Amino acid sequence: MRHGESAANLERRFSSHHDDPLTPLGIEQARLTGIKLVQLQPIQAVYCSPLSRALHTARLVGEPMGLVPQPVEDLQELDLGLLDGLTEQEIRVRYPHLLELWETDLDSSPPGAESLLASCRRAVAAVDRLVSQCNHGRIAVVTHAGVLSAYLSWLLDRKISLARVRLHNCSVTHLRLVGPPLVLAYDDIAHLDSLGTSNHP
């Protein structure tokens, strides 16, 4: 699942290793997601990115199940380098060629950033390792839009993309990874309906 709404999400800014906090709405999204996941018991463990917006979300998600999240370095957001903290409009004005290059050449990256190919390999290896450690039991993973987009696009049809997979804050994507991968639920935000506010894909 993706973390709850952060300050950067609210401002529509790209955020990778810039460690911005959850908004009050993001905190409530995470709390409601924890209640939802109780219905998917038994969940054996909650893993998360060490960045504070994901770690805070994971703590709130794990609380109703009595689970303390375990941070995993390889689940942190892909490094955006010099694009970190900018809006899409600012990027198109300052670096108009970089987004297109990043999407078309999977091994390329903006200065100081991580390539999509590298981030996907990192995410796939991390999730595979966590599933294996839990003897193929049920786990919850709280991470970021970029990591999830790269991982899910690769999992579904072996085509890595940031644009093809869009996920809302605190949406739940339920995967079965024993045998052929199967998506049981995708970008599910029904549990957030009571908030009656917009969400950020």
C-alpha positions, 0 to 999 in steps of 0.5 A: 500500500501507499503511505497516507497523504504527505505535505508534498502530496498536498502541494503536488510536489514530487517527493523522494528522500525529502522526508516530509510528514503526513498531513492530518488527513494522511494520519486519518487515512492511515488509521482507517486503513489499519481498521480495514486490514484487520479484516484481512487477518491473519497478517504476520508482519508489517514492513515499510520504507524507513522514510517518516511518511511511510513509517508513520503510516505503517505504525497506524496501520499495524496498531489495530493488529498489535504489529510493530512495523519493521523498516526495510531500506530497499522499500524507500522511494526511488531517488529523484535527485535534482527533481526532488521537491519540485512540481511537475510544472517546475520540472517541465520548465526547468528540465523539459527533457528529463521526464521523457528521457526517464520514461523512455530509457529505463537505465537513464536517470536525472542527475543524482537520481535512481533509474527506473530499472534499478528501483524496480529491481530493488523493489522486486528483490525486497518484496520477494525476500520478505515473502520468503522470510514469512514462509509465504504468509500474509504480510503488509508492505507500506511504501511509495508511489514510485516504488509501487508503480515500478513494481506493479507494472513489472509484475503485471506485464514486465513493462516498467513505468511510472505513468501506467500504474497510478495509486491513491494515498493509503490505497490497498492493493492485495496480491497473491504471490504464491504461484503465478502472481494474482491481483486480488484488489487494486488501488482500493480506497473504499475504506476512505469513503467516510473522509469525503475528500479528494485523494492524490493519485 
